[in-house]
Amino acid sequence: MKFTLGIEEEYQVICPDTRELISHDQQIVSKAEKILNDQVKAEMHQAVVEVGTNICQDIHEAREDLTHLRKSVSDIANSLGFKIGAAGTHPFTKWQTQLITPNPRYDEIIQEMQDTARSNLIFGLHVHVGIEDKQLALHLTNAMRYFLPHVYALSTNSPFWEGRNTGFKSFRSKVFDKFPRTGIPGVFQTVGEYEHYINVLIKTKCIDNPKKIWWDIRMHPFFPTLEVRICDVPMTIEETLSIAALIQALVAKLYKLRKQNLNFMLYHRALINENKWRASRYGLDGSMIDFGKECEVNTKDLMLELLEFVDDVVDELGSRKEMEHINTMIKNGTGADRQLAVYEETKDLTKVVDYIIEQTLLGT
C-alpha cells in the first residue's frame, strides 16, 4: 500500500520592527495565490497564514513541496514588509490585539465560541496519510492514538504565552483544549458507529459538518486520509519532515501488523491523556507511562524504542534520512527547548522571535 503524505503548516505573520504578530490584511494570500494556487490560505486570525503541500507520493516529494512553500511565503511576506515564523504560540503578543479575518465561517465560529475562538491564537502542524479504505483508516486511527503523545513531545514548540514562560514545553494545546471536540478521541469500532456519532451531532445542531470535530487524530471528513493534528508547528523544515516521516512510518507499521493478524493494544483515552499531559508539560525531558509494563520510562528512551519499532518499514518508505534526524532532535532539544535557551541567555523575548524567524528559513 502507498501511504501518500500531505502536510499543512500554520505560520505567524510578524512585524519586523516590533516583532509582534501583525495583520497582513490577506495581502500574502492574495499574492501567493498567483504562484501557489490554493496551497496558501487565510486563517481565522489575520496574523496567520496556512500552507498545504500537494498530495506527495513520498517524503522526498514532501520535502521539495514544503521547502518551496516556506521559501515562497517568506519571500512574499518580505516583499510586503513582513516576516514569517514557525512556532506554536507567539512569545508575547496578546490575542486581544489581533484582528479576525472577515469570513462568514469564522463569524459563525466566533458567534458560537466567543472568547474561546478569539483567544485561539495558535499555530499547528497537520499531517495527512492517504488511506482509501474507511474501515482500515478507522482501525489505524484507533491504534495510532497510543503514539500521539510521543509524536507530540517531539513537536513541542510553544513555551511562551502573552509574555510569560508558561512552564510548559507546549502551551498551545492548553489554549486549544478550551474548544469542544478536541483532544484524544475515543475508540469507534465501525465506520457505521462513527457516522452515527457525526449524524447525531449534526441532527442536534452541535455541528453543521464533521470538520468541526477537531480531535488530535481523525479520519478526514472529505479526503481519504488519516489526519494527525496534535503537533505544534515545528520551527525547522527538517523537524516537520522528521515528524511527518514518523507518523507515516507508524501508520505503515500498524498496517503491517494488521496484515499479519496482529493488533496493537487499544488503551483508554483517560490513560493516553496522562501521557499527553506529560508531553505538553515536559516535552522530551520528562517520562511517560509504558502502559504494557505499567511503569514510567524516560521519554527520550521511549522515542528510541519507537524508532526501533518502526525501523522495518522505514527503508520501504524511503525516509531513513528523516527518521535519523529524530536522533538529532532528541540530542539538541525541540523548538521549545531552543526558545527557552535563547531567552535564558538574552532575557529578551524579541530575541526569541528573531531566532524563530531565522530558524523557520533554515534549509530553504
KAKA-V827481 format. One record per backbone hydrogen bond with DSSP energy under -0.5 kcal/mol. NH is the residue of the N-H (numbers start at 0). CO is the residue of the C=O. E is the energy in kcal/mol with one decimal. If there is no record, write none. Layout:
# KAKA-V827481
nh = [NH & NH]
co = [CO & CO]
e = [E & E]
This chain:
# KAKA-V827481
nh = [2 & 3 & 4 & 5 & 7 & 8 & 9 & 10 & 11 & 12 & 13 & 13 & 14 & 15 & 15 & 18 & 21 & 23 & 26 & 29 & 30 & 31 & 32 & 33 & 33 & 34 & 35 & 36 & 38 & 39 & 40 & 42 & 45 & 47 & 48 & 49 & 50 & 51 & 52 & 55 & 55 & 58 & 61 & 62 & 63 & 64 & 65 & 66 & 67 & 68 & 69 & 70 & 71 & 72 & 73 & 74 & 75 & 76 & 77 & 78 & 79 & 79 & 80 & 81 & 82 & 84 & 86 & 87 & 88 & 96 & 97 & 100 & 106 & 107 & 108 & 109 & 110 & 111 & 112 & 113 & 115 & 116 & 117 & 118 & 119 & 120 & 121 & 122 & 124 & 125 & 126 & 127 & 128 & 129 & 130 & 133 & 136 & 137 & 138 & 139 & 140 & 141 & 142 & 143 & 144 & 145 & 146 & 147 & 147 & 150 & 151 & 152 & 153 & 154 & 154 & 155 & 155 & 157 & 160 & 161 & 161 & 162 & 163 & 165 & 165 & 168 & 169 & 170 & 173 & 174 & 175 & 176 & 177 & 178 & 182 & 193 & 194 & 195 & 196 & 197 & 198 & 199 & 200 & 201 & 202 & 203 & 204 & 205 & 206 & 211 & 212 & 213 & 213 & 215 & 217 & 219 & 219 & 224 & 225 & 226 & 226 & 227 & 227 & 228 & 228 & 229 & 230 & 232 & 236 & 239 & 240 & 241 & 242 & 243 & 244 & 245 & 246 & 247 & 248 & 249 & 250 & 251 & 252 & 253 & 254 & 255 & 256 & 257 & 258 & 259 & 260 & 261 & 266 & 270 & 271 & 272 & 273 & 273 & 274 & 275 & 276 & 277 & 278 & 279 & 280 & 281 & 282 & 282 & 284 & 287 & 289 & 289 & 290 & 293 & 294 & 296 & 298 & 299 & 301 & 302 & 303 & 304 & 305 & 306 & 307 & 308 & 309 & 310 & 310 & 312 & 313 & 313 & 314 & 316 & 317 & 318 & 322 & 323 & 324 & 325 & 325 & 326 & 327 & 328 & 329 & 330 & 331 & 332 & 335 & 337 & 338 & 339 & 340 & 341 & 342 & 343 & 344 & 345 & 346 & 350 & 351 & 352 & 353 & 354 & 355 & 356 & 357 & 358 & 359 & 360 & 360 & 361 & 363]
co = [0 & 1 & 55 & 127 & 125 & 50 & 123 & 48 & 84 & 46 & 11 & 82 & 19 & 13 & 80 & 14 & 12 & 45 & 23 & 25 & 26 & 27 & 28 & 29 & 30 & 31 & 31 & 32 & 35 & 36 & 49 & 47 & 98 & 44 & 10 & 40 & 8 & 38 & 6 & 4 & 53 & 316 & 57 & 58 & 59 & 60 & 61 & 62 & 63 & 64 & 65 & 66 & 67 & 68 & 69 & 70 & 71 & 72 & 73 & 74 & 75 & 76 & 77 & 76 & 13 & 11 & 84 & 156 & 156 & 93 & 94 & 43 & 102 & 103 & 104 & 105 & 106 & 107 & 108 & 109 & 112 & 113 & 113 & 114 & 116 & 118 & 119 & 87 & 230 & 7 & 227 & 5 & 225 & 3 & 223 & 131 & 132 & 133 & 134 & 135 & 136 & 137 & 138 & 139 & 140 & 142 & 143 & 143 & 144 & 146 & 147 & 148 & 149 & 150 & 151 & 151 & 152 & 168 & 163 & 89 & 92 & 90 & 160 & 158 & 163 & 279 & 279 & 157 & 170 & 170 & 171 & 172 & 174 & 175 & 213 & 189 & 190 & 191 & 192 & 193 & 194 & 195 & 196 & 197 & 198 & 199 & 201 & 200 & 200 & 208 & 209 & 180 & 211 & 182 & 226 & 217 & 224 & 222 & 128 & 217 & 224 & 126 & 225 & 215 & 226 & 215 & 124 & 122 & 361 & 235 & 236 & 237 & 238 & 239 & 240 & 241 & 242 & 243 & 244 & 245 & 246 & 247 & 248 & 249 & 250 & 251 & 252 & 253 & 254 & 255 & 257 & 256 & 264 & 267 & 267 & 268 & 269 & 270 & 270 & 271 & 272 & 273 & 274 & 275 & 276 & 277 & 277 & 278 & 281 & 296 & 287 & 294 & 288 & 289 & 289 & 287 & 285 & 283 & 297 & 298 & 299 & 300 & 301 & 302 & 303 & 304 & 305 & 306 & 307 & 309 & 309 & 310 & 310 & 312 & 313 & 313 & 318 & 319 & 320 & 321 & 322 & 323 & 323 & 324 & 325 & 326 & 327 & 328 & 155 & 333 & 334 & 335 & 336 & 337 & 338 & 339 & 340 & 341 & 342 & 347 & 347 & 348 & 349 & 350 & 351 & 352 & 353 & 354 & 355 & 356 & 357 & 358 & 360]
e = [-0.7 & -1.3 & -2.9 & -1.8 & -2.8 & -2.0 & -1.5 & -3.3 & -3.2 & -2.4 & -0.6 & -3.1 & -2.9 & -0.5 & -0.6 & -2.4 & -2.2 & -1.6 & -2.8 & -2.5 & -2.3 & -2.7 & -2.4 & -0.5 & -0.8 & -1.3 & -3.6 & -1.0 & -2.3 & -0.5 & -3.1 & -0.7 & -2.7 & -1.5 & -1.9 & -2.6 & -2.8 & -2.1 & -2.6 & -3.4 & -0.5 & -0.5 & -1.8 & -2.3 & -2.1 & -2.6 & -2.9 & -2.3 & -1.9 & -2.3 & -2.9 & -2.3 & -2.7 & -2.7 & -2.2 & -2.8 & -2.5 & -2.7 & -2.9 & -2.2 & -1.1 & -0.8 & -1.5 & -3.1 & -2.1 & -1.6 & -0.6 & -1.9 & -0.7 & -1.7 & -1.9 & -3.8 & -2.9 & -2.1 & -1.9 & -2.8 & -2.5 & -2.1 & -3.4 & -2.6 & -1.6 & -1.2 & -2.1 & -2.4 & -1.5 & -2.1 & -1.8 & -2.2 & -1.9 & -2.4 & -2.4 & -3.4 & -2.5 & -2.1 & -2.5 & -0.5 & -2.6 & -2.4 & -2.2 & -2.7 & -2.3 & -2.4 & -1.9 & -2.7 & -1.2 & -1.0 & -1.2 & -0.8 & -1.0 & -2.1 & -2.8 & -2.3 & -1.3 & -1.0 & -0.7 & -0.9 & -0.6 & -2.1 & -1.9 & -0.6 & -0.5 & -2.0 & -1.3 & -2.5 & -0.9 & -1.6 & -2.4 & -2.8 & -0.6 & -1.7 & -2.2 & -1.9 & -1.1 & -2.2 & -0.5 & -2.0 & -3.0 & -2.1 & -1.8 & -2.0 & -2.7 & -2.3 & -1.9 & -2.4 & -2.9 & -2.1 & -1.5 & -2.6 & -1.2 & -1.9 & -1.5 & -1.6 & -0.7 & -2.8 & -2.1 & -0.6 & -2.4 & -2.1 & -2.6 & -3.1 & -0.5 & -2.9 & -0.5 & -3.3 & -0.6 & -0.9 & -0.6 & -1.8 & -0.6 & -1.9 & -2.8 & -2.1 & -2.3 & -2.6 & -2.5 & -2.1 & -2.3 & -2.5 & -2.4 & -2.5 & -2.2 & -2.5 & -2.6 & -2.6 & -2.1 & -2.2 & -2.4 & -2.0 & -2.3 & -1.1 & -2.1 & -3.1 & -0.6 & -1.0 & -2.0 & -2.5 & -0.7 & -0.9 & -1.0 & -2.0 & -2.5 & -1.7 & -2.4 & -2.5 & -2.5 & -3.0 & -0.5 & -1.9 & -2.1 & -2.9 & -0.5 & -3.2 & -0.9 & -1.9 & -1.4 & -3.2 & -2.4 & -0.5 & -2.2 & -2.2 & -1.8 & -2.1 & -2.3 & -2.2 & -1.8 & -2.3 & -1.7 & -0.6 & -0.6 & -2.3 & -0.7 & -0.8 & -0.6 & -1.5 & -1.0 & -1.9 & -2.5 & -2.4 & -1.3 & -0.5 & -1.1 & -1.2 & -0.7 & -2.1 & -2.4 & -1.8 & -3.2 & -1.8 & -2.3 & -2.1 & -2.6 & -2.5 & -1.8 & -2.1 & -2.3 & -2.6 & -1.9 & -2.4 & -3.3 & -0.7 & -1.1 & -1.9 & -2.3 & -2.1 & -2.3 & -2.6 & -2.3 & -2.7 & -2.2 & -0.8 & -0.7 & -1.3 & -2.1]
